[in-house]
Amino acid sequence: MRTPIALAATIVASALVLAGCSSSTPSAEDAADASIYIGSLYEPQNLSNTQGGGQGVTEAFNGNVYEGLYKLTDDGEVEPLLAASEEISEDGLTYTITLRDDVSFHSGKQLTSADVKASVEAVTAEDSKSARKSAFSVIAGIETPDDSTVVFTLSQRSISFLYNLAYIWIVNADAEDLTTAEDGTGPYTLDEWKQGSTLTLTRWDDYWGEQAANGEVVFTYFTDATAQNNALLTGEIDVITSIQSPDALEQFQSNDDYTISEGTSTTKELLAFNDRVAPFDDALVRKAVYSAVDTEKLLTSVWGDYGTLIGSMVPPTDPWYEDLTDVNPYDVDLAKQQLAEAGYPDGFEFTLDTPSYDPHPVVAEFLQSQLAEVGITVNINTISADEWYTKVFQDRDFEATLQEHVNDRDVVWYGNPDFYWGYDDAQVQQWVAEAEQAATTDEQTALLKQVNEKIAADAASVWLYLYPQIVVASSDLSGYPVNGLNSQFFAYDIVKS
């Protein structure tokens, strides 16, 4: 794909400016004030994690601008952040959390328990668009006996409660419109958001913790992966958070100016059915579609030697992973047989709502070709990320769609019949509920393995592949995260030498 003329001109101009810069080695003081340019395909839809900000706002803001009571490290471990300590009652129904006493918001206001209460209530509110909303339905009450103490009372035991709290950004309860502004506690403040172009974060000198290792980070947004790669080659950006094609790697390999890091991915590419509507309300039809798709060929065509095949929503990094790739094998004859048994011997026709950004259009064309072999006609409807959120996620106005799901431990969403794909199985819902109320991680793991097996047997979705997580950076950069857990990209340890 060719770089747009306007963008190409920008790249050339940037290259000329960089060529004219001093080649002397920067001092430690210069490095501490350096600007880090991060290339991404995921621009926020807005700046809120409760109003549909999307993957982009998580990437830019999580841990950088906003913080939670707890933090998920790049390795997926839960660590206290704004919480100084916690006490859990013996029956597992009361969590008493003491806050750090040295934390202020960017506006200067001191963090209090009232802010924590308001932040949780924003996620659980009726108009909340948070994907984690249902995880907090167990909260029966929140009390704030003093400014530094929050007491959560649960209606039932929740083994994932502290883990789930790591997803809630603590915001100033007095802040107004947080879709275009921010008031967090993190090491950066929002400087400027030029929509369609860049989002700049500036180091906050009054941060309660360790200061960011750089002066500012600039997320630079691209709608085309080729343009993003060219920007790294010309020095317009310093790092790409996630390479979208193996073809892009050739230009960086065997080049000492760049470092290629392959981390651990939790991002799944899904063909998600609307299980509420015919013919996808029939598990046999879904299984037929699954068996008509050569997922190994698809993975190779998109990612070459990178990426992993998966047979359910669970990546290998989740505790309840098991290899289920053989449950719905690639078998055209089997797919035709299943279609005939389901009452569709001549196939059928459906519309596939496809996000416009890479790699979805290529995946959609591949599926269109594969499914034609069993008599299924796929009409590709290409939509923007904004349209996808409204049409598919919010209004459920679709037959099938492509989407990447970035979170770990998200198999539990198949236990929620109100989720956008509408999978509704009473047994799975019971297992998910029991797993959350489990007293031990062994009990939780055993139950969620049963969930894995059931959704695979029902082909609740088609899990096409697990993305590779490949970060490419200028060789003078260090301290950046490589695992891409839940789309977060902690920028505060990045150093440019």
N, C-alpha and C positions, 0 to 999 in steps of 0.2 A: 504494500500500500504506500502511495506517495505522500510525502509530507505536504500539507497545505502550504501555498505560496507565502501567505502572511507569516505563518509559523516558521517557515524556512528562513525568511528574512530576519526574523527575531534571533534564530539560532546563529546565523552568520554574524549578525551584529554582536551577539554575546561572545562569540569566539574571538572576534577582533579585539573587543575590550579586554578579554582575559589574556590574549596574546601580548597586550601592552602592559600588563601588570608586572610588578617587580618579581623576579625569580628568587629573591633572597628567602631564606628559611624564616618563618614567622617566629617571634618570641613567644614565651609561655603566656605573656600578657595578651599578645595578639590572638593566640589560640583561644584564650578564655572569652574573648569578645567576638569570636568568629561568627559569621552567619552560615547556617547550614541549610542547603537547598535540597528539599526532599521531593522527588517526583512521585505522583500518584494518579491513578485513574478514578479515584473515588472522592469526588468533591462532595461536601455535605449538602444535604437538601435544605437544612437550616441548622441552627447551633444548639438544638435541644435534644436530649436523649429520651424525652417523653412525648415529643411531637413529630416523630418521623424524620429525625435528622439523618438517619441511615448510617451505613458503614463508614462513610467519610468523616462524620463528626466523631465517631468512636476513635478512628485512627488518629485524628489530629488532637482531640481534646482529652481523651481518657488518660489520666495520669500526668498529663502535661498542663492542662488548665484546671480540670476538675479532679477531685480525689474522692475516694469512698472511705467508709469506716475500715474496710479491708481492701487489700490489693491482691490481684492475681498476678504473680510474677510471670516473666516470659516463659518459665518452665511449668506454669500451671499450678504452682503452690499458692495457698492462701496465707497472707501475712497481714498483721494489723498495720493500719496506716493512721487514720485519724482517731482510731480507737486505741486507748492506752491499755485497757484490759477488759476482760469480760468474765462474768460469772453465769454459769448455766445451772439451773435447778436440777435436782436429781430426776425429776419426771420429764425433763427436757422441754418444758412448756414456758419457762421464763428465762429470758436472756437480759441480764443487767450489764450494760456497757458504759464504761467510764471513758470520757473523751480526753484527748490531750488538752492541756491548758495553755498552750502556746501558739494556737492557730488562729489566724485572721483571714478574712476574705480579702480579695483584691481591693474592695471598696474601703477597707480599713475596719470593718465591723468584726468584733470578736466572734468566733464560732461558739454556738451554744446548742444545747439539746433541742431547743425549739427549731433550729435549722435542720437538724437530723430528722425530726418528726415531720416537718413540712416536706422534706425531700422524699421521704418514703411515701407519704400520702400523695405526692404528685405522681409517683409511679403507679400507685394503686387506684388513682382517681378514675371516674367513669370515662372521661375523655382522654385518658392516657393512651398513647400509641406504643408504649414500651412492650417489646416482645417478652419481657420478663414479668409482666404484670401478674399473670396467673400464679407465678411462683410465690407470691406474697399473699395469696388468699388465706393462708393459715394464720395471718396476724389478726388476733382478736382485739388487741388494744395496744396503744403506745402511751406511756406515761413519761413525764419529764419532772421528776421530783426536785431537781435543781438544775442549774445551768450546765453542769458537766456530766449528768447522768441520764441515760435513756433506758427505759425498761420496756421490752417487748414481751407481750403475753401472747402465746400461740394457742390456737384451738386444738392443735394436735402436734405431735412430735415432728420435727423437720430436720432431718440429718444434714440437709444441704443449706441450712439457713445462713450460716456465716459465709459460705461460698456465694450464695445468691446476693448477700449484702454487698459483696465486692462489685456488683454491677450497678449499684446505685450511687450516682454522683451526689455529693452533698453540696447544695446550693444555698445561697442566702435567702432565707424565707421572705425577706423584704424586697427582693429583686422583682422587677416587673417583667418586661418582655425578654425572655432568654432565648428566643429564636434568632435574634439578630445581635444580641450582646451577651456578655457573660459576667459572672461574679463567683469565681471559684476560689480554691485555696492552693492551687498547684504552683509549680515553679515558674510558670509562664503566664503572662496576661495576653489577651488578644490585642494586637496592634491594629491590624487592618485586614478586612476580608474584601478582596476584589472579586466578586462573584464571576465565575467563568475563567478565572486566571490564577490568583494566589490567595493564600491565607497566611498571615504573618503573626508569629508569636514572639513576644519579647521577654527576656529573662526578668523575673520579678525579684528585686533586691531585698524585699521584706519577707521573703519566703521563710516559713518556720523551719524547714529542713535544710538539707545540704543544697547549696546553690547549683543551678544548672551549669554544666561545664562549657557552655557556649553562650554567646550574647543573644542570638535570636535564631529561630528556625522558620523557614519559609516553605510551606507546602505549595508546590506548583502543580496545577491540575492539567491533565491532558485527556482528550477524548479518543486518542489514537495511540496505541502502544508503540508504533514505529516512531512517531514524533517524540515520545517519551525517551526511547532508546537513543535517538539522535541527540537529544538534549543532554544526556549523560556523556555521550561521546565528545560533545563540543564544550563541556564544562558549564553548561547552563544550570545543571543540577549536580548534586554530589552523590545521591543515592536513590535507587528505585526500591520501594518497599516490597514489591512483589512482581517479578518478571512474569509476563503473560504468555510467552511463547518460547520454546527451546531454540527456535531459529535465531532469536535475539541474542543468545549466549555466544554464538560463534564469533561475533565481533569483539567480545570482551575476553574470550579465552586466550591463553598464551600471550597476554598483554599485561605487563607489570604495572600498568597505570590503574588496573582495576582488580578488585577482589570479589570473587563469587562465593557466596555462602548458601548452603542448602540446609534449611532448618526443618523443624517438625511442623507439619500442617494440620489444621483442623477444618479446612475449607472443603466442603463437599459440593460437587456439581450435581444438581438434581433435575430430573424430569419429574416435576410434581404434578400429579393429577388433581383435578377437583373431584374428590371421591364422592361428592354429593350428587353429581349429575351423571346421567347415562352418556356413554356406556361405561364410564369409569367407576360407577358405583358397583360394578361387578368385578370381583377379585380375579376371575378367570380372564377377563379382558385385559386387566392390568398386567397379569402374568404373561399373556401373549405378547403384549407390547415389549415387555422386558426381554423375553426370549428372542424377539426379532432384532434386538440391537446387539451388535458385536462391540461390547464395551472395550475390549482389549484393543481392537482396531481403532476405535475412537480415541482412546487414550494415546496410542502411538501416533495417530495422525495429528493430534493437537500438541502433545508434549514430548514426543520422541521417547527417549529412555527414562524420562522423569515421570513422577506421579505414581499413584497406587490404585489398584482396583479395590472396591469395597462392596460388600453385599448387604449392608444396612446403613443406618444413619450414624453408626458408631465408628470413629477412627481408631487406629491402633493405640493411641495415647490414652483413650478412656479406659477406666478400670474394668468395664464390662464388655470389652471388645472380644469378638470371636470371628473367625473367618467364615463368612456365609456366602461367598461368591459363587458357590455351586448350587445354591437354592433355586436360582432362576438362570439356568445356563443359556448361552447363545445356541439356539437350535431353531432354524427356520421351520422345519417340518413340525416340531412341537408347537411353535407359535400358531401355525395354520390350523393344527388340530384343536388347540385351545379356543381359537376364534370360532371354529365351526361348532364346538360344544357350547359356546356362549351364545350362539345364534347369529353369528356374523361370518358365514362361510365366504362371503365375497368382500369382507373387510368393511370399513366405514370411513367417514371423513371427520376431521376435527381441526380446530384452530389452535395453534401453538403460539401463545403470547411470549415473545422473545425480547429480552432486554437488548438495547442497541449496542452495548459495549462488549469488547472482547472478553472471553472467547465465545459468547452465546450465539452470535450469528453463524459462525462456522459449525458449532454443535447442532444448531437447528437444521442446517442444510444436510448434515450427515444423517440425522434422524429421519428427515424427509425422504432421503434416498433409501435408507434401510427399511423403513416401514412400508414403502411402496412395494417391496418384494413380497409382502404378505397381504397386499391389497388394501393397505391403510393409506389414505390420502391426507397429507399434512399441509395445512394452509398456514404459512408463517406470517404472523402479525408482529412486526417489529415496533417496539415501544420504548420510550425513555424510562430512566429510573424513576422519575416522578410519576409517570403514567402507571408503571408497574405497581408502585406503592398504592396508588388510589384504586386502580382497576382490579388488581389481583389481591393484594394483601388486605386492603380495607373493604372493598365492595364485594369481593369473592365473585367477580363477574368474569369468569374464564372457564375454559375446559381443561387446558393443560398449560404449563408454563415451564420455562427454564429459570433457574436461580441458583446462586451459590450461597450456601449456608456456612457461616464462618465460625460459629461458636463450638466449643467443646461441650460435652455432656448434654446435648440438645435432643437426644432421642426421646426425652420425656414429653416433648411437644406432641408426639403421637398419642399421648394420653389425654390430650385436650381436643375434644371434638369441635370446638369453636375456632381452632387455628385455621389459617387460610386454606389448607388443603382438605380439611373436613373429614379426615380419617376418624371413624367412629366405631370403636370396638370395646364393649363393656369389659372384657377380660383384660385387655391392655390397660384400660383406665384403672382397673382394680390393682394390677401389678405395679403400675407407676405410683399409685397412692400408697400402697404397702411399702414400696421401696423407699419412699420419702419418709415414712414413719418408722423405718427399720432402726433397730437399736445399735446395729453394727454395720460396718462397711461390707462385711462378707454377706450379710443378709441382703443388703442393698444391691450388691453386685449380682447375686444369684437371681434376684427378681428382674433386674434390668436385662440380664441375658435372655430371660424368657420373653421379654418385650422385643428384643432384637429378633429373636427367632420367629415370633408371630408376625411382626410387620414385614419381615422378609418373605415368609410363606404367603402372605396376603399381597405382596408386591404393592404395599401402601404407596410407594413412590418408586421411581427407578433411580437408584444411586449410581450415577454414571462413572464417577471416579473421584478420588481424593486429589486435590491440587497438590503439586509440589510447592514448597515455600522456598523461593530462590530470591535472595537479596543480592543486588549488584551495586557496588559502591566504588567510589574513587579510592585508590590505595592509601591516600593520606587521611582517610577517615577511620575512626575506630569508636567503639562503645555503642554501636547501634544494635537493636534487637534483631534476631534472625528467625525466630519461631513464628511470628505473626499470629500469636494466640488471640482469637476473637477480634482480629483486625486492629488490635492496639499497637501503637508504635511509639514506645517511650523514647523521647528525643533528648532528655536531660543529661545523659551520659555521653553523648556524641561529641567527639573531639576532632578537630581538623588540625593536623600538624604541618 
